[in-house]
Amino acid sequence: MNWQPEIDELRRREGMAREMGGPDKVRRQHEGGRLTIRERIDRLADRGSFHETGAIAGKADYDANNDLEAFTPSNCVFGRAKVDGRPVVVVGDDFTVRGGSADASIHAKPLMAEQMAGEFRLPIIRIIEGSGGGGSVKTIETTGRANLPGGVGGGEGFHLMTGNMAEVPVVGLGLGSVAGLGAARLAASHYSVMTKTSAMFVAGPPLVARLGQDLTKQELGGWEIQTRSGAVDHAVDTEEEAFAAARAFLSYLPSSVYGLPPRAEASDDAERREESLATVIPRDRRKVYKMRPIIEAVVDRGSFFEMGKMFGRSLITGFARLEGRPVAVMASDPYFFGGAWTADACEKAIRFMDTAQTFHLPMVYLLDCPGFLIGLDSEKAGTIRAGVRALAAMNQTTIPWCTIIVRNAFGVAGAVHKPAGRFGMRYAWVSGYWGSLPLEGGIEAAYRADLDGAENPKAKLAEIEDRLNKLRSPFRSAETFWVEEIIDPRETRPLLCEFARLAEPVLTPGKSTFGIRP
């Protein structure tokens, strides 16, 4: 006597679960240019590494003899897998079963995925295509009652979803229509990616139409809208690119706050001096230059991984490596508002500094900031309030910090370039230019009487400006130790690599006490 009949029945049910919503629904998924959830997991994870939990959970139909006739699996698929050899938790929506809606799922499955990630200190990757939440309007009729959002027993998902952000890396992949709780799950991540054929919104076009806004999915929540709003970090053309982006992001981070970022094999000379840096900054301060080539020149070649490119565009953020050691990188982009901080740039900085602090990444900041963006639109956006929050976030960090003053540093936003009250490395390029206010516009106000009394006000303005610029030389600041060190720009990479080496021993793994700001 053995248990082979039960084993055969188990395999039969597992096979039925792998059929998902059935051949017709799978075909429709493929015709829409999208993979099924099981295909997605297979292509994201290392080959053969996925171990599913709850595969045979779902809705079953039995005949009069209580023999299984039909089976529809839950539209949540989750389990453990490996990504580049490291264990992770993967949880995904099966759009072939009721369009990924929560009323066709089993509530405990996505909750258990979050619990597994938190308890075992594993990164979690959410593959999202559906609405989530309490189901559709039709659910009211099928259940005979209305769901109270966050009612009794209904808040655990939010607790786990946001709580994991303080414990483990969280990646969200939006690979289709994402609405309601699905949109919240995508946004509640350290890094989110959507395909350019996908759409994300709080509520879809039919509900928005009741407001008098007749919009398509793309018009309402397409990739250009969501990446520019900062709700999603990155958009790609294909699902394969989304999986590659997730793998790349995780490669810079520890598995949890209880570990340190993994060091890669050094692939670039730490003493490399990039000759182009000696001439990259124009002498004419009204001229812009490209910051990204500077980043690429000072970090390990090919290691810069940018995040949130389309949002808060006067600030560049991303990860990189120095001698193989992961670091966080912020850099000004003078192509947008001259590098001035907007309200969006402040929000971007806050979120990025939180991530670096949570996962123990030293910070490198390449600074060229003329201050907060000024003007009526900036005041309406509450830029100063967002700026003060960014200042607070920076001062709350405990990670090692190294700032390179590339050119401008003015006003409060210019001051927000390293934590106050503790040591942080700082180097100024010979192109550095700083002060409480830029001379442009300030001379006319401060020297109004001199200019009004001059025979040639234009010549007098040029004379005053030349005199003040000589006094504003970075060497004058160095004489009084208002700036610690001025360097040849070509020395930047060796000094940053030294910073990464010095920072490595003082990085301390452990439960993060930093605030969660999705």
C-alpha positions as CSV (number, residue, x, y, z in Angstrom):
1,M,0.0,0.0,0.0
2,N,1.3,3.5,-0.9
3,W,0.1,7.0,-1.4
4,Q,0.5,7.1,-5.1
5,P,-3.2,7.9,-5.8
6,E,-3.0,11.0,-3.6
7,I,0.3,12.0,-5.2
8,D,-1.3,11.6,-8.7
9,E,-4.2,13.7,-7.5
10,L,-1.8,16.4,-6.3
11,R,0.0,16.5,-9.6
12,R,-3.4,16.7,-11.5
13,R,-4.4,19.7,-9.4
14,E,-1.1,21.3,-9.9
15,G,-1.4,20.8,-13.6
16,M,-4.9,22.4,-13.6
17,A,-3.5,25.4,-11.7
18,R,-0.8,25.9,-14.4
19,E,-3.5,26.3,-16.9
20,M,-4.5,29.5,-15.2
21,G,-7.6,31.0,-16.7
22,G,-7.7,28.5,-19.6
23,P,-6.4,28.5,-23.2
24,D,-8.7,31.3,-24.4
25,K,-7.7,33.7,-21.7
26,V,-4.0,32.8,-22.1
27,R,-4.3,33.4,-25.8
28,R,-5.9,36.8,-25.2
29,Q,-3.0,37.7,-22.9
30,H,-0.5,36.8,-25.6
31,E,-2.5,38.6,-28.3
32,G,-2.3,41.7,-26.1
33,G,1.5,41.4,-26.2
34,R,1.8,40.4,-22.6
35,L,3.2,37.3,-20.9
36,T,1.3,35.3,-18.4
37,I,2.3,35.5,-14.7
38,R,4.0,32.1,-14.8
39,E,6.0,33.1,-17.9
40,R,7.0,36.3,-16.2
41,I,8.2,34.5,-13.1
42,D,10.2,32.0,-15.2
43,R,11.9,34.9,-17.1
44,L,12.6,37.0,-14.1
45,A,14.0,34.3,-11.8
46,D,17.0,32.1,-12.2
47,R,16.1,29.0,-14.2
48,G,14.3,26.4,-12.2
49,S,14.6,28.3,-8.9
50,F,10.9,29.2,-8.3
51,H,9.2,27.3,-5.5
52,E,5.6,28.1,-5.4
53,T,3.4,28.4,-2.3
54,G,-0.3,27.7,-2.5
55,A,-0.4,26.5,-6.1
56,I,-3.6,24.5,-5.7
57,A,-5.5,27.2,-3.8
58,G,-8.6,28.4,-5.8
59,K,-12.2,27.7,-6.6
60,A,-13.1,24.1,-7.2
61,D,-16.3,22.4,-8.6
62,Y,-17.2,18.9,-7.5
63,D,-19.7,16.4,-8.9
64,A,-22.4,14.5,-6.9
65,N,-19.7,12.0,-5.8
66,N,-17.5,14.9,-4.5
67,D,-14.9,14.2,-7.3
68,L,-13.2,17.3,-8.7
69,E,-14.7,18.4,-12.0
70,A,-13.2,21.8,-12.6
71,F,-10.7,24.1,-10.9
72,T,-10.0,27.8,-11.3
73,P,-6.8,28.8,-9.4
74,S,-6.4,31.9,-7.3
75,N,-5.1,34.8,-9.4
76,C,-2.3,35.5,-7.0
77,V,0.9,33.4,-7.7
78,F,3.7,33.7,-5.2
79,G,6.7,31.9,-3.8
80,R,10.5,31.9,-3.3
81,A,13.0,32.2,-6.2
82,K,16.5,33.2,-6.8
83,V,17.6,36.3,-8.8
84,D,21.3,36.2,-9.8
85,G,21.8,33.6,-7.1
86,R,20.1,35.5,-4.3
87,P,16.8,34.4,-2.7
88,V,13.8,36.7,-3.2
89,V,10.1,36.5,-2.8
90,V,8.1,36.9,-6.0
91,V,4.3,37.7,-6.0
92,G,2.3,38.3,-9.1
93,D,-1.2,38.9,-10.4
94,D,-2.7,36.4,-12.9
95,F,-4.7,38.6,-15.3
96,T,-6.1,35.5,-17.0
97,V,-8.3,34.9,-14.0
98,R,-10.9,37.7,-13.6
99,G,-8.5,40.3,-14.8
100,G,-6.4,40.1,-11.7
101,S,-9.3,41.4,-9.6
102,A,-9.1,40.7,-5.8
103,D,-12.6,39.2,-5.7
104,A,-11.1,36.2,-7.7
105,S,-8.2,35.9,-5.4
106,I,-7.6,34.6,-1.9
107,H,-6.7,37.4,0.4
108,A,-4.2,35.5,2.5
109,K,-1.9,34.7,-0.5
110,P,-0.5,38.2,-1.1
111,L,-0.4,38.8,2.6
112,M,1.7,35.7,3.1
113,A,4.1,36.8,0.4
114,E,4.7,40.0,2.3
115,Q,5.0,38.1,5.6
116,M,7.6,35.7,4.0
117,A,9.7,38.6,2.7
118,G,9.7,40.4,6.1
119,E,10.3,37.3,8.3
120,F,13.1,35.8,6.2
121,R,14.5,39.2,5.3
122,L,14.3,38.7,1.6
123,P,13.7,41.3,-1.2
124,I,10.2,41.2,-2.6
125,I,9.3,41.7,-6.3
126,R,5.6,42.4,-7.0
127,I,4.5,41.7,-10.6
128,I,1.3,43.7,-10.8
129,E,-1.5,43.6,-13.4
130,G,-4.9,44.1,-11.9
131,S,-7.0,46.1,-9.6
132,G,-6.5,44.5,-6.2
133,G,-8.5,45.9,-3.3
134,G,-12.0,44.8,-2.5
135,G,-13.0,43.7,-6.0
136,S,-15.4,45.3,-8.5
137,V,-18.7,47.1,-7.9
138,K,-20.3,43.8,-8.8
139,T,-18.8,42.3,-5.7
140,I,-21.4,44.1,-3.6
141,E,-24.1,41.9,-5.2
142,T,-22.1,38.7,-5.0
143,T,-21.3,39.1,-1.3
144,G,-24.4,40.9,-0.3
145,R,-22.6,43.7,1.5
146,A,-20.2,46.6,0.8
147,N,-16.6,46.3,1.8
148,L,-15.3,48.9,4.3
149,P,-11.8,49.9,3.2
150,G,-9.5,49.3,6.1
151,G,-12.3,47.8,8.1
152,V,-12.0,44.9,10.6
153,G,-9.3,42.5,9.4
154,G,-8.7,44.7,6.3
155,G,-5.7,46.7,7.2
156,E,-3.0,44.1,7.5
157,G,-2.1,44.4,3.8
158,F,-1.3,48.0,4.2
159,H,0.7,47.3,7.3
160,L,2.8,44.7,5.6
161,M,3.1,46.5,2.3
162,T,4.6,49.7,3.8
163,G,6.3,48.0,6.7
164,N,8.5,45.9,4.3
165,M,9.8,49.1,2.9
166,A,11.7,49.7,6.1
167,E,13.1,46.1,6.1
168,V,13.8,44.8,2.6
169,P,14.2,46.0,-0.9
170,V,10.8,46.2,-2.7
171,V,10.5,46.2,-6.5
172,G,7.2,46.9,-8.3
173,L,6.6,45.9,-11.9
174,G,3.5,47.3,-13.6
175,L,2.9,45.1,-16.7
176,G,-0.6,45.9,-17.8
177,S,-3.6,47.8,-16.4
178,V,-2.9,48.7,-12.8
179,A,-5.6,50.4,-10.7
180,G,-6.7,51.0,-7.1
181,L,-4.8,48.9,-4.6
182,G,-2.7,47.6,-7.5
183,A,-1.5,51.1,-8.1
184,A,-0.7,51.6,-4.4
185,R,1.3,48.3,-4.4
186,L,3.3,49.5,-7.4
187,A,4.0,52.9,-5.9
188,A,4.8,51.5,-2.4
189,S,8.2,50.3,-3.6
190,H,11.8,51.4,-3.6
191,Y,11.9,51.0,-7.4
192,S,9.0,50.8,-9.8
193,V,9.0,50.0,-13.5
194,M,6.2,49.9,-16.1
195,T,6.1,48.9,-19.7
196,K,5.2,51.7,-22.2
197,T,2.0,49.8,-23.2
198,S,0.9,49.7,-19.6
199,A,-1.2,52.2,-17.6
200,M,-1.6,52.9,-13.9
201,F,-4.3,55.0,-12.2
202,V,-6.1,55.3,-8.9
203,A,-9.4,54.7,-10.9
204,G,-9.8,53.8,-14.5
205,P,-11.4,55.6,-17.4
206,P,-15.0,54.5,-16.7
207,L,-15.0,56.1,-13.2
208,V,-13.1,59.2,-14.4
209,A,-15.6,59.7,-17.2
210,R,-18.2,60.4,-14.5
211,L,-16.1,63.6,-13.8
212,G,-16.5,64.6,-17.4
213,Q,-13.0,63.5,-18.4
214,D,-13.3,61.2,-21.4
215,L,-9.8,59.7,-21.5
216,T,-8.2,56.5,-22.7
217,K,-6.0,54.4,-20.4
218,Q,-2.8,55.9,-21.8
219,E,-4.1,59.4,-21.7
220,L,-5.1,58.9,-18.0
221,G,-2.2,56.9,-16.7
222,G,0.3,56.1,-19.4
223,W,4.1,55.9,-18.9
224,E,4.8,59.5,-19.8
225,I,2.3,60.8,-17.2
226,Q,3.4,58.4,-14.4
227,T,7.2,58.8,-14.9
228,R,6.9,62.6,-15.0
229,S,4.7,62.7,-11.9
230,G,7.2,60.5,-10.0
231,A,4.6,57.8,-9.3
232,V,6.7,55.3,-11.3
233,D,10.5,55.4,-11.6
234,H,11.2,53.9,-15.0
235,A,9.4,52.9,-18.3
236,V,10.6,50.3,-20.7
237,D,9.6,48.9,-24.1
238,T,9.4,45.2,-23.2
239,E,8.7,43.0,-20.2
240,E,12.2,41.5,-20.6
241,E,13.7,44.9,-20.0
242,A,11.5,45.3,-16.9
243,F,12.9,42.1,-15.5
244,A,16.5,43.2,-16.3
245,A,15.9,46.5,-14.6
246,A,14.7,44.7,-11.5
247,R,17.7,42.5,-11.4
248,A,20.1,45.4,-11.9
249,F,18.4,47.4,-9.1
250,L,18.7,44.6,-6.6
251,S,22.3,44.0,-7.4
252,Y,23.2,47.3,-5.6
253,L,21.3,46.5,-2.4
254,P,21.6,44.1,0.5
255,S,18.8,41.5,1.0
256,S,17.6,43.4,4.0
257,V,18.5,46.2,6.3
258,Y,20.4,43.6,8.4
259,G,23.1,43.2,5.7
260,L,25.4,45.4,3.8
261,P,25.3,46.1,0.0
262,P,27.2,43.4,-1.9
263,R,30.6,44.4,-3.3
264,A,31.3,43.5,-6.9
265,E,34.7,42.7,-8.3
266,A,36.6,45.9,-9.1
267,S,36.6,46.4,-12.9
268,D,38.1,49.9,-13.2
269,D,41.3,51.6,-12.1
270,A,40.6,53.5,-8.9
271,E,43.4,56.0,-9.7
272,R,42.0,56.8,-13.2
273,R,42.2,60.5,-13.9
274,E,39.7,61.6,-16.5
275,E,41.3,64.4,-18.6
276,S,38.0,65.6,-19.9
277,L,37.0,66.8,-16.4
278,A,39.6,69.6,-16.6
279,T,37.6,71.3,-19.4
280,V,34.0,70.2,-19.0
281,I,32.7,73.2,-17.0
282,P,32.3,76.3,-19.2
283,R,33.9,79.5,-17.9
284,D,30.7,81.4,-19.0
285,R,28.4,80.6,-16.1
286,R,25.4,81.2,-18.3
287,K,26.3,78.1,-20.3
288,V,25.1,74.6,-19.4
289,Y,26.9,71.3,-19.6
290,K,26.0,67.6,-19.4
291,M,26.2,66.1,-15.9
292,R,25.7,62.5,-16.8
293,P,29.0,62.1,-18.6
294,I,30.7,63.5,-15.5
295,I,29.0,60.9,-13.4
296,E,30.1,58.2,-15.8
297,A,33.7,59.5,-15.7
298,V,34.1,59.3,-11.9
299,V,32.3,56.1,-11.1
300,D,33.3,52.6,-12.2
301,R,32.7,52.5,-16.0
302,G,29.2,51.4,-16.9
303,S,28.0,51.1,-13.3
304,F,25.7,54.1,-13.1
305,F,22.0,53.0,-12.7
306,E,19.7,56.0,-12.8
307,M,16.3,56.1,-11.1
308,G,13.4,58.5,-11.7
309,K,14.9,60.2,-14.7
310,M,11.7,61.9,-15.8
311,F,10.7,63.4,-12.4
312,G,12.3,66.3,-10.6
313,R,14.7,66.7,-13.5
314,S,17.0,69.3,-12.1
315,L,18.3,66.5,-9.8
316,I,19.8,63.2,-11.0
317,T,19.6,60.2,-8.7
318,G,20.9,56.6,-9.0
319,F,23.3,53.9,-7.8
320,A,26.9,53.3,-9.0
321,R,30.0,51.5,-7.9
322,L,33.4,52.8,-6.8
323,E,36.0,50.0,-6.9
324,G,33.1,47.6,-6.9
325,R,31.5,49.1,-3.8
326,P,27.9,50.3,-4.2
327,V,27.2,54.0,-3.6
328,A,24.2,56.3,-3.9
329,V,24.7,59.2,-6.3
330,M,22.9,62.5,-6.5
331,A,23.9,65.1,-9.0
332,S,22.6,68.5,-10.2
333,D,21.4,68.8,-13.9
334,P,21.9,72.4,-15.1
335,Y,19.9,71.6,-18.2
336,F,16.7,71.9,-16.1
337,F,16.2,75.2,-14.3
338,G,20.0,75.6,-14.1
339,G,20.1,72.9,-11.5
340,A,17.7,74.8,-9.1
341,W,15.7,72.7,-6.8
342,T,12.0,72.6,-7.6
343,A,9.3,71.1,-5.2
344,D,9.5,67.9,-7.3
345,A,13.3,67.8,-7.0
346,C,13.0,68.1,-3.3
347,E,10.5,65.2,-3.1
348,K,12.8,63.1,-5.3
349,A,15.8,63.9,-3.0
350,I,13.8,62.9,0.1
351,R,12.8,59.5,-1.3
352,F,16.3,58.8,-2.6
353,M,18.1,59.8,0.6
354,D,15.6,57.6,2.5
355,T,16.5,54.6,0.3
356,A,20.2,55.2,0.7
357,Q,19.9,55.5,4.5
358,T,17.7,52.4,4.8
359,F,20.1,50.2,2.9
360,H,23.4,51.6,4.1
361,L,24.7,53.1,0.9
362,P,27.3,55.9,1.2
363,M,26.2,59.1,-0.6
364,V,28.1,61.0,-3.3
365,Y,26.6,64.3,-4.3
366,L,27.9,66.3,-7.4
367,L,26.6,69.8,-6.7
368,D,25.7,72.6,-9.0
369,C,22.7,74.3,-7.4
370,P,21.9,78.0,-7.8
371,G,19.2,77.7,-5.1
372,F,15.5,76.9,-5.0
373,L,13.6,77.7,-8.2
374,I,12.1,81.2,-7.8
375,G,9.0,82.8,-9.2
376,L,5.2,82.6,-8.8
377,D,4.8,78.9,-9.9
378,S,7.5,77.9,-7.4
379,E,5.8,79.7,-4.6
380,K,2.4,78.1,-5.5
381,A,4.1,74.7,-5.4
382,G,5.3,75.2,-1.8
383,T,8.9,74.8,-2.8
384,I,10.3,76.1,0.4
385,R,8.3,73.6,2.5
386,A,9.4,70.7,0.4
387,G,13.0,72.1,0.6
388,V,12.9,72.2,4.4
389,R,11.7,68.6,4.4
390,A,14.6,67.7,2.2
391,L,17.0,69.5,4.6
392,A,15.5,67.5,7.5
393,A,15.8,64.2,5.6
394,M,19.5,64.9,4.8
395,N,20.3,65.8,8.4
396,Q,18.5,62.6,9.6
397,T,20.9,60.5,7.6
398,T,23.8,58.7,9.3
399,I,25.4,57.3,6.2
400,P,28.8,58.6,5.1
401,W,28.6,61.5,2.8
402,C,30.9,63.0,0.2
403,T,30.0,66.2,-1.8
404,I,31.8,67.5,-4.8
405,I,31.0,71.2,-5.5
406,V,31.2,71.3,-9.3
407,R,30.0,74.8,-9.8
408,N,27.2,76.7,-8.1
409,A,26.1,76.6,-4.4
410,F,23.7,79.4,-3.5
411,G,21.1,80.0,-0.9
412,V,19.3,77.5,1.3
413,A,19.1,74.8,-1.5
414,G,22.8,75.3,-2.1
415,A,23.4,74.8,1.6
416,V,21.6,71.5,1.5
417,H,24.5,69.6,0.2
418,K,25.8,67.6,3.2
419,P,24.4,66.8,6.6
420,A,24.9,69.5,9.2
421,G,26.3,68.9,12.6
422,R,28.5,65.9,11.7
423,F,31.5,65.2,9.5
424,G,31.1,64.8,5.8
425,M,33.7,64.9,3.1
426,R,33.6,67.9,0.8
427,Y,35.7,68.9,-2.2
428,A,35.3,71.9,-4.4
429,W,36.4,72.0,-8.0
430,V,38.4,75.1,-9.1
431,S,35.2,76.0,-11.1
432,G,33.3,76.4,-7.8
433,Y,31.2,79.5,-7.4
434,W,29.1,80.2,-4.3
435,G,27.4,82.7,-2.1
436,S,24.2,83.6,-0.3
437,L,22.8,85.0,-3.5
438,P,24.0,85.0,-7.1
439,L,25.5,88.3,-8.2
440,E,23.0,88.5,-11.1
441,G,20.1,90.6,-9.9
442,G,21.7,91.1,-6.5
443,I,24.1,93.9,-7.6
444,E,21.3,96.0,-8.9
445,A,19.6,95.9,-5.5
446,A,22.6,96.2,-3.3
447,Y,24.4,99.0,-5.3
448,R,21.3,100.9,-6.5
449,A,22.6,104.3,-5.4
450,D,26.0,103.7,-7.0
451,L,24.5,102.7,-10.3
452,D,21.9,105.6,-10.3
453,G,24.7,108.1,-9.7
454,A,27.1,106.8,-12.3
455,E,27.5,108.5,-15.7
456,N,27.6,105.1,-17.3
457,P,25.5,102.7,-15.2
458,K,26.3,99.8,-17.5
459,A,30.1,100.3,-17.1
460,K,29.7,100.8,-13.4
461,L,27.8,97.5,-13.1
462,A,30.6,95.7,-15.0
463,E,33.2,97.3,-12.6
464,I,31.3,96.2,-9.5
465,E,30.7,92.7,-10.9
466,D,34.4,92.3,-11.7
467,R,35.4,93.4,-8.2
468,L,33.0,91.1,-6.5
469,N,33.9,88.1,-8.6
470,K,37.5,88.5,-7.6
471,L,36.5,88.5,-4.0
472,R,34.2,85.5,-4.6
473,S,37.1,83.4,-5.8
474,P,37.0,79.9,-4.2
475,F,40.6,80.5,-3.1
476,R,39.4,83.3,-0.8
477,S,37.0,80.9,0.9
478,A,39.8,78.3,1.3
479,E,42.0,80.9,3.0
480,T,39.6,81.2,5.9
481,F,38.7,77.4,5.8
482,W,35.1,78.1,4.7
483,V,35.7,75.3,2.3
484,E,38.1,72.5,3.2
485,E,39.7,71.6,0.0
486,I,39.8,72.7,-3.6
487,I,40.9,70.1,-6.2
488,D,41.8,69.6,-9.8
489,P,38.6,68.0,-11.2
490,R,40.8,65.1,-12.5
491,E,41.5,64.1,-8.9
492,T,37.8,63.3,-8.3
493,R,37.6,59.6,-9.1
494,P,40.7,58.6,-6.9
495,L,39.2,60.7,-4.0
496,L,35.8,59.2,-4.4
497,C,37.2,55.7,-4.4
498,E,39.1,56.5,-1.3
499,F,35.9,57.8,0.3
500,A,34.1,54.5,-0.6
501,R,37.0,52.5,1.1
502,L,36.8,54.7,4.2
503,A,33.0,54.4,4.4
504,E,32.9,50.6,4.1
505,P,33.9,49.8,7.7
506,V,31.6,52.3,9.3
507,L,28.4,51.1,7.5
508,T,26.3,49.4,10.2
509,P,23.6,46.9,9.3
510,G,20.6,46.7,11.5
511,K,16.9,47.5,11.7
512,S,16.4,50.9,10.1
513,T,14.8,53.6,12.3
514,F,14.4,56.0,9.3
515,G,10.9,57.2,8.3
516,I,9.1,55.4,5.5
517,R,8.3,57.7,2.6
518,P,7.1,55.7,-0.4
